[in-house]
Amino acid sequence: MKLDPINKASMETIETSAFVIALEDTNPTTPQERMQTFLLGDGSNRWYDKSITFTVCANGVSGFLNEHSQIDGATLALLNQPVIYAIRDHKVGALDPSAKPLRFTPCHFTLSPDLPPILSVARQNFLNTVSNIEFELATVSKLGSAFFAAHQLNAAHCWEIITQIASRLFFGRQVAAWTAVLMDMYHLGRPDVVGVCTPVVVSFIDAAIKEIQPGEEEATKKDLRTQFRRCVRELSSAIQLGELGQVHDRTFTAMEWVLRPDEEAPTLFKSDAGYYNSRPRHIMAGQNVGPEAIGEVGFVLMDPKSVWMTYAIFEHGAEYSIVNAGGNASRFADCIARAADIVERFFTD
């Protein structure tokens, strides 16, 4: 492409721009339609390696797509807030009529005869890749912030443990799971991740998913509440340490990626019982940055069996944005509801 001077100039214009605005003819109205438009698309009308793409649809609905290696959700939430306020507060006729109109310069591309077939194959490969990705927006009308506050528990951390119960129900076994922590108290601080699926959590879930035997209801529920509190305390402590920089996952990942092809990997990166025990990443969860900044949120993990989600907690329940590359997001939503029922059962006399 860059051998042609016209193509080279157009590509340099796009690649040096701060962001891209994509105008769509679609009219998404449901969460699934919005996710299909903003996260996945149809393999056209996007420049996928741009840091940020703002997409505006024909019905005025808008969203953004970001290339994740340099930008995280918390940064985009701060960027998105003034955009939301501007849309909400806009009044018809409020624009300055004396303002000079924007002038646009088209970017042209010249396609040689051999390029269209290559582009057609690339687009079909893209469509095949995203065809089985499913999004689900799941609402659970119980165990909200008011409920857990009455029990003096951190609601966000409680829902992390509930997510682990759902993971067991979904995968049929306990898999390594992670939640993001922000180190934004530091200059240029990036998020890292902490493990949620610890031995304490696994032991609790083993007990929680069993049927409560007749005559043992009171003792079993009391024990499960005690174990649940222990899980929440352990997670709270891990997240606090993570926010202070006492985490290692992203550092180890960076160390692995800078290994040269001819360089022998350290034992850590070759041990099934160590570093790779947490890979592939089957499940990632984290609290949403808030519906005030972002509505539905989606991210696709590399493993086709993976589940990625964010949750927002309200006074009387929670809402999950769930993405699954295996076409099973709706089934995971059912597992979230079942997990909430399990926790509610032993918190109810």
Secondary structure, 3 states (H helix, E strand, C coil): CCCCHHHHHHHHHHHCCCCEEEECCCCCCCHHHHHHHHHHCCCCCCCCCCCEEEEECCCCCEEEEECCCCCCHHHHHHHHHHHHHHHHHCCCCCCCCCCCCCCCCCCCCCCCCCHHHHHHHHHHHHHHHHCCCEEEEEEECCCCHHHHHHCCCCHHHHHHHHHHHHHHHHHCCCCCEEEEECCCCCCCCCCEEEECCCHHHHHHHHHHCCCCCCCCHHHHHHHHHHHHHHHHHHHHHHHHHHHCCCCCHHHHHHHHHCCCCCCCCCHHHHCCCCHHHHCCCCEEEEECCCCCCCCCCCCCCCCCCCEEEEEEEECCEEEEEEEECCCCHHHHHHHHHHHHHHHHHHHCC
